[in-house]
Amino acid sequence: MTGGGSSSSRRPVAAARSRGRLSVSEPEPDARRAAAAARRRARGDHGPLRLMDLSPRALMLLGIASVALVSVAFVAYTGGWWQEAEGEGSATLRTVMRSVTPLPAPRMMDLPQFQSNHKESLYWGTYRPNVYLGIRARTPLSLIAGLMWIGLKNGQYFLRHVCQDSDELSTYGWTAHNGRDYGRQVLVDHGLLLTTSFLKEKGEGSGFGGDWAVRLDTKNERSSVSEAQESTTHLFFYIAEESGKSITMGSGEASSRGPVHLASGSHEEIGDWEVYLRSEDNFEIYRAGFKSNSMHNLSDLVQQAVATNAMQTGNLNLPDVTEDSSNIMVYQVSVKSAAKIDIVFLSGATSKNPMIEERISKLTGTMLSARLESKQKDFEKRYDQIFKVNDKIDSRDISVGRAALSNLLGGIGYFFGQSKIALPKGFTQKNGDKYIPYWPAALYTAVPSRSFFPRGFLWDEGFHQLVIGRWDVYISMDIIGHWLDLLNLDGWIPREQILGAEALSKVPEEFVLQYPSNGNPPTLFLAIRDLASGILANKFSDEEAEKISTFLERAYIRLNSWFQWFNSTQSGKYKGTFYWHGRDNMTARELNPKDLMFPSTLQTLTSGLDDYPRASHPNDEERHVDLRCWMLLATNCMRSIAEFLKMDNALEKDYHKMSNQLSDFGTLNKLHLDDKVGAYFDYGNHTEKVRLRWFDIKDKDAIRRELLRETLQPPQLQFVPHVGYVSLFPFMMGAIPPKSWVLEKQLDLISNTSILWTDYGLRSLSKTSSIYMKRNTEHDAPYWRGAIWINMNYMILSALHHYAHEEGPYKGRAGELYDKLRSNLIRNIVQNYHDTGFFWENYDQKNKGKGKGARSFTGWTSLVVLMMAESYPTLHR
């Protein structure tokens, strides 16, 4: 059976993205099999269920870090690794200690608006996005619940649990989800149609967080399967206690098709609880109880139990055996043909309570059906009211927009753990660790992809919040607040959040460490700017406006610290210039140098644009136009917040001054504009005469071939002449005056089919670029070197919309391009969804716009909802 995750470097094998990728040369057949087995072990991916030759897996223990004071813990750590330097060692010690010390400012999540009713309303949810259906509470040690099932493919049985492309489901994803108390998901697995519905409500007698119900609606469409065993659908529902506290197995008996008592227990936050199952269809139920702290290995436990029992009895079911003090209970429900199974969780409950039967009835059977139908109608009505798309797009596109929003909301997760922060080069703890842990922290966040990237990514999240903030501003502020609480003493936020064992199980070891010198585009300012401008435009109710104001006032000190980190660590050699620090100037294997901190990933992670071409020979003379524009956005945002909050201090004046400096059109053009092309470029030590060539390298007594970089012409300080997304950043940010000739040139670049324009969206790099669609190394396929990315297309579309409404000679042309680009993007995303059942990471400009990279990638591809609604961020003062 298969129940793990696919390769989880921050991109899939064939088409990775900025999350980092593991690339290897093609091994021999035996080596390939061994490597594949190693990858499966690392990611929790299992082979098919075999009834012979079983080898039990060792279960990894889930380590819960102690919440000790940072300073006390750090003293212990320094005894382990601080041993190589004397004079400079004390300075290094201070630097490392700062990197794992929280910013001494009031926490965002301590605001009263995030307590009481708000906190309880979001307590339970589908907050485990890495599994097909996973429920947990927003608390560090939670009860967790989830679904597994046995899939049949090519005559073999596979256990489904963790979202992964290798399962080859025809589709899976939320078709409706409101982010709070309702969701409906459709999964199609080789003839098995499975619909999962989630409903939560707080009723009389409920404990903290209320009760919830799950409906599993199955239909077996395997027309070619006739044997009874193969036509049976095997579902596995589990409930587990992360704290290790034992769970009591229920009686498991039902009378007159009444509810089956599955389990009970108690939790300090919700009191006593019970779980029941009810169905009007015929079913068989089997059970197993396990004692384990390894929640990320639940697939292994179930697979081993079923396989062992199959070996002994010939039956494909759990053994009805419970270990002592079990904290994990698994229930196998086997049904023939179509069936509806309702599972209800009751908090603050004991079986002796006279209201139990009434509460079960309300969340099962016909009453649950009525509630689900009502919630679906409410969701559709609210979607129409907020996005107002009925008169803007075709009717068949509306369902795709709802699915995009729902997959984004249904992919919101809650994580708790400690990031691993890389120690400075040359330092290692005595136990061999090259990292020191961040403080224990929680993160409530959307994720880019449930299968490949089911965790938080900093630069993605700003785009996510543009969508979520329009749907539910309270959820959006909650998410942004969690991210801002991760700021350390220097004002740095780890760009990738790998918190907890479940998240860690999806990430190869070499991609886990976070480097405190590495930035990421501060896209959260996009969403935060919208909050401030939304108040000024009266887009919010009085209650919402009051809470947003309180939020911004608390956030200001944290945002200032974040901004100052960028301003001090990513600044250029000259005033007002910026570049992404850390690129490797000693590389011999890369056509275009990448991030020094991640040499093994062959990825540039800091700018978010990975392999987009920069100066061929990095040095401190570099100027990156995209980072300058992000800094412009950030200063304008900080200035707007200060003005809105009526701050009158030196800090506000500094932001006002810097905003004016970065907005200066003449300075921007002097630093980055090529007058002849009309495009904005990076500047640095560069030559176009660079190539990759095979060399024979003598290695001891053997000769091996390596593909190495060869420079045919010395570099010189100049513009980096590659037209692409980076060339349009000033345009995206509205930094070009609407009457400037430069705007006309920008529109020329956008509309030219030999440069950026396609019928499916704008490509990331011009066809005229010397690096267009070229590999960066032998194993590093092109990524941001031509593919169509929805986040950047959305930003460009936003700018076209802006200039189409600004008086000037190019207003009409901007409007025409806006209409065409919007139509192309929506049509292509919708068509791919109908053809494949998925949203995609990016789209292939060379293959009729077909989806590529990670599939089930809602993330920023959900921006299609805002394209449909013609809703764009406030970028312009």
N, C-alpha and C positions, 0 to 999 in steps of 0.2 A: 504494500500500500504506500501511497505517496502522501505526505502531509507536511512538507516543509516549505521553505521559501526559496526563490530563485536567487541567483547571484546578486548580492545586494549592494555592491559598490554603487555609488549614486548614479548608475546608469546600467541598462541591460548590456549583455555581451555584444550584440550586434551593433547597437547604437547607443553608446553611453552618454551620460550628460554630466553636468558640472559637479556631480556628487562624487566623482572619482570612479575610476574603472580599473579592473584588473585585466591586463592584456598579456598574453603569453604566446610564444611561438607554438606551431602545431607539433605536438609530441607524437611519438610512435604509438601504435595501437595499445600495447600493454600500458604504457605510460598514460595514455588518454583515459583508460579505464580506471587506473589508480587515481589520476587527478580528479576524475568525475566523482569517484567515491569520496575523496577528500573534500570536494566542494559540497557534496550532499551532507557530509557530517558537519561541516562548518555552518551550513545554512538551515539545518533541520530538515533536509529533503530526504525522503526515504524511497527505497525501491518498491516494486510491486509486492503484494502480499504473497508469500510462498508458504506452502504447507509442509515444506521439508527444509532441512539444513538451516535451522534458525540460529542466529547468533545474537543473544541479548545485548542491548546497548547499555553502556554505562551512563547513568543519569548525572547530568551536571547539577551542582548545587547552586542555588540562587543566593548570592551574597548580598546582604542588606548592610550597607555601610553605616557605621555609627555616626549619629548626629552630634559629634563632639565639637567643641569650639575650634574654629579654624586654627587659631594660633597654637593651641595645645597640640592639635594633630600635627601641625607643621613641624613643631620641634622634633617630634618623633621621626618625621620623614627626613629631616635634614641630617639626622644621625646616620641615615642610610646612604645618601648619595653625595653629600657635600664634603668631599674629601680630596678633591683634586686641585683646588686653588686656594691660595692664602690671601694675598692682597685683593684680587678681583673676586674671590669667593664670597666675601661679605656683600658686595654689590649684587652679585648674581642671586644670592640668598634673598635679598630684599626684593629683587625683580620677580622671582618665582613666587614669593609669599604674596606679593600684590596681585599676581595673576589668579590666585585662588581665594582672594578675600573679597567679600561682597562690598558693593558700594555703600558707604555709610549714609544712606538717605532713607526716608520713610518708604516702606514697601507699597507698591501699587495695590497688591491684593489685600492689604489691610484697610483699604478704604471702606467706609460703612456701606457703600452701594454694592459691594461684592459679598456682603454678609447676609445673614438671615434668609429672607425669602428668595433672593437671587441665588444664593449658595445652594439652598435646598432644591430649587427648581431645576438646577443643572447637576444634581448629585449623581443620578443614574443616567447612563446613556450608552450608545454603541461606540464606546471610547477605545476599542481595540481594533484599529483599522487594518492591522496586518492579517487578521483572520476573516473568513467569509462572513461570519456572524459572531461578534464578541461583545459582551456587555460587562461593564465595570462601573464602579463609583469613582468620583473624583476625590480620592483619598489614597495616601501612600500604600497602605495594606488593605486591599479591598477584597470583598467577595467578587469572584469573576465567574462568568458563565459564557458558554459558547456552543457552537454546533460543529459536528463532523458528520460525514456520511461516506459510504462506500460507493465509489464510482467504478464503472465497468468500461474498460477500453482495451480493444484488441484481445479480448478473452482473458484479461488480467484484472484483478481487483486492486484498486488504489484507494487509500484513505484521503479524503479531502478535508482540509482544515485551514491551513495557512494559504493565503492568496499567492498564487504563483502561475506564471504563464505556462509552465510545463504541464499543468493540468489540462490545458487545451480546452477550457470551457468555451462554449460558443459565445457566451456573454455572461457577465455578472456585474451587478451594480445597483445602486438605489435609483428607482424611478420616482420616488417621492421621499423627502426627508425634511423636516422643519427645524432640525438642529436641537430640538428640545424633547418632545414627547411622542413623536410619531415618525415612522419610517416604513417604507415598503421596498423590498429588493427582489429582483428576478435573477435567477441563476439557471443556465442551461448546460447540462453536463452529459454529452453523448446520449441523448434520448431521455434523460431525466430532467423534467421541468420542476424546479423548486422555487417557491415564492416564500420569502420570510417577511413577516410583519412584526413591528415593534410598537408597543403602546405603553405609555407611562401615565399614571394619574395618582393624585393624592386624595384619598377618600377617608371617610370616618373610620377611625381605628388604626390608620396607617402609621407606621413609624416614620422617622426622618427620611426624607427623600421619596416617600410614597411607595406604591406597588407598581409592578410592571408585568406585561404579558408578551409572550412570543407566540405567533401562529406560524406553523410549518405546513405549507400546502404543497403536496407532492402529486405529480402526475407522471407516470412512466410511459414514455412514448417509444419504447424499443420494440418496434413492430416485428423485427426478425428474431426476437428471443422468445422461445416457447417453454423452456424448462422452468419449473416453478421456482427453483432456487435463484435463477438469474433474473426473474421478473419481480423478485422481492426487493423493496427499497429498505435499506438499513440506515437509520438515522441515529446519531449519538448526541445526546444533550448532556452537558456536564456543568457542575457547579463546584467551585473550589475556593478555598480560603487561603489567601496569600500569606497570612500571618502564621499558618501552620496549625491553627486551632482546629480541633476535630469537628466533623460534621456527622450528624446522626442519620443513618439510612432509614427511610420511611417504611411503612408497612407494605407498600406496593400492592395493596389489594383494592379492587374497585367493585362496587356493587351497583347493579342496574345501570351500567355505563356512567357511573358517577366518577368523581375525581379520584385519581390515584395519588396518594401521598408519597412523594419521592424523597424528600429530605427536610431536615430542620437543623437549626443551630441558633447561635446568638452572636451578635456583633456589637461592639461597644457604642457605635454611632447610631445604629438603627434598632437595637433591642433584639428580641427574639424574631426569628423569621422562619418561613416555611415555603416549600415549593410543591406544587401540584401539577399533575398532567390530566388532561381530559380530552376525549375524542369520541365521536359517534361512530367511528369506523372500527373495524376489527384490527387488532394489532397484538403483537407479542412484545414483551418487555424483558430485558435482561439487564444485569447490573454488575458493577465492579467498583470497589473502593480502594484508593491508593493513599499511601502516606509519602508525600514528597514535597520539597520546597521548589522544585524545578518546574515552574509553570510554563516556561518556554519549550518544555519537552513533553507536553501532554500528548502530542501525536505519537511519540515513541511508546508511552505507557499503554495507550489504547491499541496500537498496532501489535505490540508484543503480546498483550493479553488475548486479543482475538486470534492471532496466529497460533499461539500456544494451545488454546482451546480447540482450534480447528485441527491441529495435529492429533490431539488426544481423543476428540469426539467426532470429528468430521463435520461439525456444525460451525457455521460462520457467525459466531456470536460471543458475547462476553461470558465469563465463566460463573457468574453469580457468586463471586467470592469478594469479601471485603477485608482488607488488612486492618489490624488494630490501629485505633486512633486515626482513621483515614480523614484527610482534609480535602480529598478530591473524590467526588462521586460522579460516576459516569453511567448513563442510562441509554441502552440501545433499544430503540423502538423500530420493530420490523413490521412493514405493512405491505399488502398486496395492492397493486394498481394505485388508483387515486385515493388520497386520504388527507384529512385535516387534523393536525395535532396541535392542541393549545397547551401551553405551559405558562403557569402563573406564579409569580414570586410575590409573597406577602410579607411586608415588614411590620414590626411591632405586633407579631401574631403568635398565638399558641393554638394548638388543635382544640383546646377546651373552650376557646372563645366562641360564644354563640353567633357572632357575626361572620365567622370564617366562611360558612357556606354561602352566605349572601355575597361576600367579597369575591369568592371564586366565581360565582355565577355571573357577576358583572364583567369579569375579565375573561370569560370563556364562552364558547357556543354562540348562539344567536345574538346575545347582548354584545359580545366582542365584535361580531361581524358588523353590527350597527355602529359601534363606536369607530371601527376602522373606516367604514364608509364615510362617516361624518368627518373624520380627520382628513381623509383624502379630499373631500370637497372643500374643506377649510383651507388646505394647502394650495389647491388650485386657485381658489378665490384670492388668497393673499398674494400669490405669485402674479396674478393678473393686475391686482391693485398696485403693487410695488413697481413692476417693470413695464406695464402698459404696452405690451408687444402685439396685441391682437390685430391692430391696424398697421403694423410695421413689417410683419413677416408672414410667410405662408403658414397655414394651420398645421401642416405636418412638422414644421420646425419648432412649434411651441413645445411639443413633448420632449424634443431634444434639449431645449433650453432648460426645462424643468429637471431633466435627468442630470444635466451639467451641474446645476445648483445643488441638487440632492446628493450627488456623489461627493461634492466638495464638503457639504455639511455632514453627510454620513461618514466622511473620512476624518472628521475631527477626533483627535485622541487625547487621552490624559496619560502622562508619563511621569515617573518619579525615579530619580537616581542621581548619579554623579558623572559628569563629563570627565574624560581623561585628558589632562593637559600635558603636552609634551615638555619634558625638561630641556634645558639648553643643551646644545650639541656638546657631547663629551661627558655629560653627567648621567649617572645611572645609579639607581638604588641598589643596595646590597643584594636584594633578592632578584636583581636583574631588570626590574621595571624601569622604563624610560619615561615614566609619566608620574604626575601627582594629581590626585583627584580634586575636582571642583567641590564646592560645598553641596550637600544633598539638596536637591531642588525639584520642584514640580513644574511641569509645562503642559498647558492646555493649548492645543494648536491644531490647525489643519495640516494635512500632509499632501505632498505632491502626487504620490501613487501608492495605493494600498499593497501592490505586489512588489515593486522595486524600491520604493522610497517611503516606507511607512513610519516616518519620524519627521521632526521639525527641521526645516531649512530656512535660514534667516532671510535670504534675499527672495525666496519664493513667497514668504509669508506676507510681505507687503502687497503683492498682487492678489493673494487670496483674500486679504481684508478689504480690498476694493469691492469685491463681490459680497462677502459676508456682511460688511458694514451697511450695505444697502438693504439687506434682508433683516438683520437683527443687530442693531447698534450695541446692545448690551453684551451680546456674545462677542462681538468684535472687540469692544473695549476690554473684556475679560482676557481674551487671547493676547492682545497687545500688552496688557498689564503684566501677564505672565512672562512675556519675552523681556520686557524692560526690567523686571526683577532679577534677571540673569546677569545684569551688568556687574562687572567686577570693579575693583578700586580704581583701575585705570580708565574705565569707561568702555571696556571691550566686552562683546558678547560672542561666545563660541558659535561659529557659523553653522555647524551641524550638531543637532542635539540627539545624542545616543544615550537615552536615559532608561535604565532598567534592563532586566535580562531579556525580555521579549524583543526590545529594540536592538539590543546588542547581538542577539542571535541572527539578525539579518545583515550584519556588517562584517566583511572580512577584516581580520585583525589589522592589516596594514593601513586601513582607512579610519581607524577609530580615534587616533590621537588628534587633538585640536591644538593649533599653534597660536599663542596669544599675540603674535606679530602680524597675523593674517586678518584682513578685513573682508567685507562682503558688502555689496551695494546696500545702502540704508533705505530700502524700499518702504519700510514702515512709515517713513515721512510722507509717502503718498497718501496713505490712509489717515494719518494724523492730520495732515493739512486739510483733508476733506471734512474731518470732524469740526475743525475751527471755521472753515468757510461755510459749512452747512448751517452753523448757528447764525452767522451773519446773513445768510440767505433765507433764514426762517424755514429751513427744511425739517426742523425737529419740533416736537411738542415741547411745551414749557418744562415738563418733567425731564424729558430727554436732554434738553439744553442745559438744565441745571446740573445734571450728572456728568455731562460731557465737560462742562466748565470745571467742575471739581476734579475730574480726571486729568484734564490738561494742566491744571495748576499743580497737581501732585507730580505729573509726568515731567514738568519742565526741567527740574534739576537733573533728572536722569537723562533726558534728551540732550541737555547741555553737556553732560559728561561724555555721552556717546559721540556727539559732534566734536568735542575737543580731542577725543582719541583720534578721530580721522584727521583733524586739522594738524595734529602734532606728529602723527606717525606716518601719514601718507602724503605729506607735503613734498613739493618739488624743491629743486635747487634755488628757484627764484620765487619771489613773493607772488602769490596768486596762482601758482602752478601746483599740480597734483599728479601723482602716478601710483599705481598699485605696486607696493614694495614687495621685494622678495623673489624676483625673477632670477633664474639661474644664468649667470654670465659666463659659466665655464662648461656649458653643455657641449657634448660632441655627438649626441645621438638625435637631437631634435632639430627639425627644419626651422622651427620658430621657438625660441626658448620659453620654458614654462616656469612654474613656481618652484623655487629652490627647496621649499619645505616639503614638497610632494614629488620628488624625482621619480619614485617608483610608479606613480599613478599616471605619468605622462599627461597630466591635466593642469590647467591653470584654474585654480579654484577661487581666487580672490575676486576677480571682476565679475564672475558669474558667466562670462562669455568664453570660458575655457580656451579653445584653440584659435580664437579669433586672432589674426596676425597683428603682432606688435613689432616694435623695433627689433631688428635681427640681432643686435649686440647690446644687451641691457647695460645701462649705467645711470648715474644720478642726474643726467641731463634730460631724462625722459619726461614727457608731458602727455598725460592721457586725457583726452577730451571727454570721455564718458564720466570719469571720476570728477572732473571739474563741474560737470552738469549735475551730478548727484549732490555735490557740495552746494551748488546754487539752490537746488531744491531744498536742502536741509536748512540753509541760512534763511531762505524766504519763509519756510515753515516756522522756524524759531522766531523770526521777526513778527510773523502774523500772530502767533500765540501771545507774544509779549504785548503786542498792540491790543489784542482782544482782551487780555487780562489787565490792561491798563498799567503795565509795569513801567516804571520810570526810573531806571537805574543804569549803571555803567554797562552792565551786560546787554541790556536791550539796545543801548546805543552802539555797542560793538557789533551786534548782529545787523543793525540798520546800516552801518558803515560797510560791513563785509558784503551784505546783500547788494548794495549799490556797486561795489567794486566788481563782484562776480557777474553782475548784470550788465556791466559796461560792454557794449557791443564792439567798440573799437578794440578794446583789449582782447576780447575773445577772438576777433578776426586776426589780430597781430600774432597771437599765440598758436592758432590752429587752422586758419582758413587758407586754402590754396585758391588764389584768385582765378586761376585759369580754369580749374575744374569746377569751382563753386562748391567744393566739398570740404568738410572739416576732417582733419586728420590728427592722429597722434604725431608726436615729434620725438626723435631720438637718434641714436647712433645706428644707422641702417644701411643695408645694401640689398638690392634685389637679386644679386648674383650669389645666391646660396642654393645648394641642392643636397640631396641625399645620394650617396654613392657607396657601392659595395667595396669593402677593403678586406684584404687578407691580413689577419692579425695572428702573429706568432704567440702561442700560449704554451710555454715550456717546450715540449717536443712536438706539439701539434699545431696545425694551422686551422684557424676558424675564420669564417666570414662574418663580417659585421657591416650593417648599413649605417654609415656615419655621415655627419654633416661636413660639407666641403664649402669653404668660402672662396669664391673665384675673383672677388673684387673687394678691396678694403672698404669698410663701412665709413660713412661720414654723417655728421649731424644734418638731418633733413626731415621733412615730413615723411610719414610712413604711408605710401600711396595706395592704400587698399580701401576701395569704396565699399561700404556695408553699413550695418546697423550703427557702428560707432560714428560714422560720418554724419549721421542724422540726429545725434543726441541733442545738439542745440535746437534743432527743429522740434524734436519731441518735447522739449522743455519750454517751448514758446519763447526762446531767447532771441529770435530773429524778428526785427520790426516788420510789420505787415507790408510796408511799402518798399522794403529793401530789395535790390536786385538779387541778393543772395537767396532770398526766398524763391525767386523764379528758378534759379539754378538747382535748388533743392528739389523742387517739383519736377524738374527735368530728370534728375537722377532717379527719383521714385518711379516715374512713368516709363523709363527706358527699358524695353524688354531685353536689351543686351546687357543691362546692368542689374537692376533689382526687381523689376516688375515681372510677375507671372500671373496666370489666370487663377491661382490658388492662394495668393498672398505674396508678400515681399520676401525674397530670399535674403539670407543673412550676409552674404558676401557676393560682390559683383562677379559676373561671369568673366569680366575682363581682368580680374585679379590674378596675379601669378601664382597665388596659393589656392585659388578656387578649387574645392573638392579634392585637394591634395592631402595625402596622409602626412602626419607630423613625424612619425617614426614608422618602422617596419610594422609595428603592432597597433598603431594609434590612428584609427580611421578618422576622416573629417567629421566634424561635429557642428561647430558654428561656422562652417566654411561653405555654406550654400543652403542648408536646410531652412525651412520656413518655421519660425518660432512664434507662437501666438502672443506671448507677453510683449515682445517688441513690436509686432504688428498692431497690437492694441494701442500702444503708446503713439505710434505713427498715425494711426487712425484718429486718435484723440487730437493730435496736432492739426491734422487736416480739417477736422471738425471746427477747431478753434479758428483757423485762418479762413475758413469758409464763412465765418460770422464776423470777421474783422474787416473794416473798410480798407480797401487798397486795390491796386491793379491786378492782384492775383486771387482775389476772393472767388471769382467764378470758377477758375481752373481748380483751385483747392476743393471746391464743392463737388466738381465733376469727379475728381480723383477719389474723393471721400466716398461717394456713392458707389463707384466701381469696386474699390478695395473692400468696402464693407460687404458688398454683395458677394464678391469672390470668397472672402474668408468664411462667411456664414454658410454659403453653399457647400464649400469643400468640407468643413467640419461636420455639417449635418449629413452629407452624403457618406462620408467615412463612417459615421456612427451607424447609419442605416445598413451599410454594407458589411461592417465588421462587428458591430455591437459594442464598440469601445470609443473612448476619446484617446488621443495619442499625444505623446511627448512633443513631437514635431512632425512636419509633413514634408514629403519628398518633392522638391521642386523639379526633379528630373523624371519623375514617374507619375505624372498626372495627379500630383498632390496627394498621393496615398500616405496614410499614416505610417510613421516609423518610430523607432526607439521604443520606449516603454509604452505598453498599452495599459488600459485602465489608468491612464494618466489624466486625472481631472485637473488637479492643481491649477496652474494659471491658464490651462486650456478652457477652464470654466469662464474665462473672460468673454467667451462667446455670448454669454447671457447679457453682458453689458453692451456688447456690440449690437445685439438684437434690440435692446432697450434704448440704444443711443445715449448711454450714460457714461460720462467720462470724468476723470479726476481733475481737480482744480490745480493746474500747473502754473498759472499765470497771475501775476499781481494785478 
